[in-house]
Amino acid sequence: MTQTTGGLAAVGAKLEISTNNSDWTDISGWASGVSFSGYDRQSGEAFTFDGDTAVVKFGKLNPTECEVKLLYTEETTGGWKLVWGQHITAGGGMLMVRWSPKGGDTTDEYRFTSGSDAKATVILPPDGEAGPGDPVMCAFSVKSAAFTQSAVT
C-alpha cells in the first residue's frame, strides 16, 4: 500500500466554544493544544471451564473528555473569561467545543463537535514560572456524551 501524503499539522487548526449551541466564539488565538480521552467502548469478559479463551461482549460508549490548553489573558473577550463564567455557574453552564484540525473554513473540511450536554468539568487556573519568561498558561476540560464528526458546509 502506498504511504499517504495527506497528513496534517495543527498549525492552521480552529478551536471554538459555545455557551448556547448556536453562537460560536473562535478561541484559536488563545488555544495552544487540544487532546481527547474516553469514548472507549465498555467491554466485559468471562471465562468458562471449557475452552482456553474468554467470552467477550461489548457495551455502550463512554463519554468523551476534551482538554484545551489556553494562553492566559485578562481580556474581557478572551477564552479564559468565557470558560470561567460557565464553570462557576451553579450546576455548570453549557460549554460546547468545536475542533477543526484543518481550519474548518472550507467546504468538506471536518470538525468535531461536542454534544449540547457538554460542560466544563475541570478548569485549571493560570500558572507559570518566574525565570524562563514563558507565557502564562491555563487549561480546561469539557465532558460530553459524544463528539460528532461532520463536514463543514
Rosetta blueprint (number, residue, H / E / L):
1 M L
2 T L
3 Q L
4 T L
5 T L
6 G L
7 G L
8 L L
9 A L
10 A H
11 V H
12 G H
13 A L
14 K E
15 L E
16 E E
17 I E
18 S E
19 T L
20 N L
21 N L
22 S L
23 D L
24 W L
25 T E
26 D E
27 I L
28 S L
29 G L
30 W L
31 A E
32 S E
33 G E
34 V E
35 S E
36 F E
37 S E
38 G E
39 Y L
40 D L
41 R E
42 Q E
43 S E
44 G E
45 E E
46 A E
47 F L
48 T L
49 F L
50 D L
51 G L
52 D L
53 T L
54 A L
55 V E
56 V E
57 K E
58 F E
59 G E
60 K E
61 L E
62 N L
63 P L
64 T E
65 E E
66 C E
67 E E
68 V E
69 K E
70 L E
71 L E
72 Y L
73 T L
74 E L
75 E L
76 T L
77 T L
78 G L
79 G H
80 W H
81 K H
82 L H
83 V H
84 W H
85 G H
86 Q H
87 H H
88 I L
89 T L
90 A L
91 G L
92 G L
93 G L
94 M E
95 L L
96 M E
97 V E
98 R E
99 W E
100 S E
101 P L
102 K L
103 G L
104 G L
105 D L
106 T L
107 T L
108 D L
109 E L
110 Y E
111 R E
112 F E
113 T E
114 S E
115 G L
116 S L
117 D L
118 A L
119 K E
120 A E
121 T E
122 V E
123 I E
124 L E
125 P E
126 P E
127 D E
128 G L
129 E L
130 A L
131 G L
132 P L
133 G L
134 D L
135 P L
136 V L
137 M E
138 C E
139 A E
140 F E
141 S E
142 V E
143 K E
144 S E
145 A L
146 A L
147 F E
148 T E
149 Q E
150 S E
151 A E
152 V L
153 T L
